[in-house]
């Protein structure tokens, strides 16, 4: 099945334990002229505010930034949820940040980012869930699936911790189950 980049407005990725190395390897291989915005929500330590973006920028072929409240989502950028803030995608193609209570023991919560993207972008979204140690993200991925977005789950055989992908697979059958290299190749081959 051919998947056209023109059918999508953004890619949203969720991950927890073990996902930093997966994300950094993927960003190192994504083409520098990649057009779609990539929005990443990873569980982070709330008192460590710096270092993650710099570390990803060293490897990434695309600029990595932490968005501010009301920032416009732009193509060709990687956005990562700031430490200790929930990240939401709004209908006007902007971000909103929230410090409301934790969800699934996390802030940022992957479910919130994925669910808000599913609601605002509907089927124009590619959702990816990576390795992780709790169920956060599974419900958000289900919403992307329900709204006809393209869903990809990291193959549990390639995960450091399988809880997050397995929780997602328990809820529905995604469009694809892939290794990190296969996910990167899929994204680079969108036409």
N, C-alpha and C positions, 0 to 999 in steps of 0.2 A: 504494500500500500504506500503510495506516494503522499507525503505530507508537505504541504506548501507553507512557507514562512508567511505568505500573505494572508493565511487563514488565522493568524494569531497576532495578539497585541503585546504579549509578555510571556516570560517564563518565570515560574515561581518554584523555589526549591526549599525544602525543609529538611533539617538534619540535626542530630544531637551527637551523642558520644561516638567518636570516630569519624565524624563528618568533615572536620576541618581539613584533614589530609586529602579526603576525597574531593572536596571543593577546590582546594588549591591546585591539585593535579588537573582537574577539569578546566579551571580557568587558564592554566598554563597552555592548554591545548586548543582552547576556543579561538577561532580565527579573529584576528585584530579588527576586521571589518564586519564583525557580527552585528546584525541590525537590531534585533529585539532587546528590550531591557530585560535584565536578569535580576530578579528580586529574591534575596536569600534570607531566610530566617533560621538561625542556628541558636540553640541554647548556649548562653554565655554566662560567665560569672558576673554578678551584678556590680561588684566593686572594682572590676578591672575594665577601665574605659578605653585604654589605648593599646595599640600593638596589633590587634587583629586586622584592621584595615591596612595598615602598613605592611604586614606580613603577606596579605593577599595581593597587594599592589606590586610587590616584588616579583611575584610569579605570573600575575595576570596579564593577558594581552589587551584587556579592556580596563578602563579606569574603574576602581572600586571606591564607593563612597558610602558614608552613613547619611541617610536623608534627614532633613529637618522637617518639622511639621509644616504642611502645605507646600512642600517642594513638588514641582511638576515631574512626572516620570518621563524620562527622555530615552530615546533609543541609543544603543551603543554604550550603555553604562551598566555596571553591576552595582546594585544597592544591597546593603546588608543591614538588617534590623539592629538599631543601637542597643547597647547593653542597658538592661533594666527598663526598657520601653516596649510596649506592644506596638507592632507596626501594622497599620491598616491601609488598604488601597481603596480610594474613594471613587465615586462615579465620575468626577471631573478630572480623572487621570492624575490625581495628586496623592501624596501620602498624608496620613495623620498618625500622630504618636499619642500614646496613652500610658498613664502610670496606674491604671486601675489594677485591682488585685491580681495575684498570680492565677494562672490557669494550668492545670496539669503540672503543678509545682514549678511553673516557669513564667518568666517575663524577660524576654519576649516569648509569647506562645505561638507555636507554629500553626495550630488550628486557627487562630485569629487571622493571621496573615493569609493563609490559604483560603479560608472561608470568605474573607472580605474580597479577595481577588476573584473568587468564583462568582460572587454576587455582582461585583461591578463590571467584570470583563466577560461574564457568561461563558460561552463556548470558545471564546477567542483566547484561550489560555492553555499553556502546557504546564502541568503540575508534576513535580518530581519529589519523591520522598527517598531519603537516604538512610544510612545506618543511624541507629539511635536506641537509647535505653528506656524510653517510656512510650506511651501510646499517643502522645501529642503529635498532631499532624494527620492521624488516620481519619478523623471526622472531616477535616478540611479537604483532604484528598477525595473523600466520598462526595463532598459537595461539588468539587471540580468535575468529577465523573458524572454526577447527576445532571449538571448543566452542560454536558457534552464537550467538556474540555478534554484534552489529550493527556492521559495519566500514565506515568512511568514510575515503577517501584524498583529500587535497587535490588538486584538479585540477593536474597538472604545469604546465599553461599559466599558472597563477596563482602559481607558486612562484618565489621568488628563486633557489633551487637545487633541482634536481629529483631528486638522487640518492636521497634517502630515499623519496619517494613512488614513484619508478620501481622501486626495489628491492622495495618492497612489492607493486607491481603485477606484478612478475616472478614472484612466488610464488603468487598466487591472484587471483581476481576478487572485489573487495569488493562489499558491498551497494550502495555508492554512491561516485561520484567527484564531488566538489563544490568550488566556489569557497568561500573563507572566508565570504562573505555567505550563501551557500546553507547552509553548515554551521550558522551562527548561526540562520538562519530555521528550519532543521530542528529544532534544539534548542528554540527558543522555541515551536514548534508541537506539541511532544510533549504529548499529552493523557492 
